[in-house]
Amino acid sequence: MDVPLFPPRTALGDAEASAMAGAIAAHDWSRTALGPKAAWPASAATLVALILAAKQPMFLAWGPERLMIYNDAYAPLLGTKHPGALGRPFFEVWHEAAESLRPLVDRVFAGDADYMHDFHIVLDRGEGMKDAYFTFSYTPVRASEGAVEGLFCACTETTAGVLAESRRLLAEERLRESEDNYRHAVEFNPQVPWTARPDGMIDRVSDRWAELTGHQALGASWADAMHPDDRPDMRRAWDAAVASGQPYEMEHRVLTRAGQYRWFITRAFPRHDADGRVIRWYGTTEDIHERKLGEIQMRSILATVPDGMVVVDEFGRIHSASPTAERLFGYGPDALVGGSLAVLLPEILGSAGPGRAGGDVVDVTGIGPGRTTMGRRQDGSTVLVDLCLGEMTSGTERLFTCFLRDLTEKREAEDRLREIQAELLHMSRFTALGEMASALAHELNQPLTAISNYLGGCRKLLETAEAPLAGDAAAIFADAIGEATGQALRAGEIIRSLRAFVSRADGRRQATNLGDLVRESCGLALVGSTHLGISLTVAIGADLAVHVDRVQIQQVILNLLRNATEAMADRPLRTLAITAASVQDGAFKEVVIEDSGGGIDPQIAARLFQPFQTTKPSGMGVGLSICRTIIEAHGGRIQAQSQSGQGTTFRFTLPKFAEERHVP
């Protein structure tokens, strides 16, 4: 029974309208092993009709040449080989894969059917040699006598699925490898990784944290292992980071399983989505205990070292500075870091101006190992420093350590030494003066004694004369001789007192009423000064008992009063006020002498009580020095207060008399 090659439309359906049906009908088959279409074997015609009606890719390879007849679904699998593959031998069409396909095809023509799933083959379909995968079945087509005449194939290309599955498997393998690497990295890493939700709640922590601390640290329990003193600062910093979405970093102490606190550093970085919102936090916590202890010890050492230390690079940029260096130049903590050494040492490096912490790039390599220079503080003031420079290498970077020693105290000590030397020179002159005064007192004491003796003899002669002077003349003569004798004796007392003072003897101290001593001294000091018109005010307190050398204290008062009258000689207003009273709850008695003179020059006032300091053209400058020595030898103090043009006030104190009793 003959089977039509192209069945009626009712049997073929849409096959008649297919492109391949038209191509097969138009192809010249007479020159092929199939022969004219009308003479095709029934098995071939039936399979072609089936192929054309199928939606799955199919083809028929017929005869010894394996001529190809295929449907529309198979055409896309041929790529650029279509439509030229129609009617051509199978191995010519797929010549690049002939070695892989020939064993399969030969086995089918030998009578065995075959099925392959995701069969790998390399084909050139117009885009170069590429991997391709197919799932297909090869079925032998037999003639009526049973001989195999052709090969029928139904196939599906699975390249996309196989490659997708391969990519999936590769991704899974990489993921497993990544997780395995991550696990090993976590187990052997000294850092403790962790993650947190956008709201800052920790949701994953490495098991190493529990091994270190015994805490899980999930949620808000991360703070359980922290030092109580560190928790508030850590909480504030973490809340601020979560609110701002900025990275977090904090050093803190952690309580370990061993019951000891160790220093750790915690860092966290956010991951943002396309809109900039934080979708996750990734953090690490690392043990830095040994490094932190080293930093603390180094800061402690640098804080106590008297020399300042500044570390700079070869361009003068400051990398670190010790607390001593910060104090030396008047900067706050870490204010120097990042600045320029030229700001601190403008003399040798140059600088744009005082107080700048940066902005200058200089070459420090030519400074040399050491030198003395002027440094500039932040407020613009200067300080003399001794600079010692050392070089070191950190990796490929050259760094220089500058040791800076403040020479201010050394310079002040040198200045003080010069002052002491000058003072010793003055004191040597004062000692020479003392020796001269001692010799002079010794020599003058003898003639004064003789004067006293002669005057005493005159008085006795007058008293025993047979014809004494009569009337007022005799009385006046007697009084004059008596006064001369008294003053001669007084001069002798002063000279003896001066000699005792020069030889540092204690003199003859006795209980004395200070008020009486002041009144008596006022009378002596103002003799011959009535022409000056001085207005005198005297205020004496009660119970002013002191134990002093009467002559020496009288010398002090007389010297101060005479200085006051001389200071007011050319002033329009001449007032002098003298007071004596108890001070410091009666522990001391104080005498105050105030004048309305022209005051004392400030330069002289600073050295007022030093020897040979005077404002008088003909003065020796030893009076006030002697006054200070006398008062201090009695256990008191003397001081002066003066303002130019507004007078001077001298005051001195003496300790109270040890036995509290009224001295008449």
Beta strands, then each sheet from edge to edge (+ up, - down):
strand 1: 58-62
strand 2: 67-70
strand 3: 114-124
strand 4: 129-142
strand 5: 148-157
strand 6: 191-196
strand 7: 202-205
strand 8: 248-255
strand 9: 261-272
strand 10: 278-287
strand 11: 308-313
strand 12: 318-321
strand 13: 370-376
strand 14: 382-394
strand 15: 397-406
strand 16: 509-513
strand 17: 535-540
strand 18: 545-549
strand 19: 575-583
strand 20: 588-595
strand 21: 638-642
strand 22: 648-655
sheet 1: 2+ 1- 5+ 4- 3+
sheet 2: 7+ 6- 10+ 9- 8+
sheet 3: 12+ 11- 15+ 14- 13+
sheet 4: 16+ 18-
sheet 5: 17+ 19+ 20- 22+ 21-
end
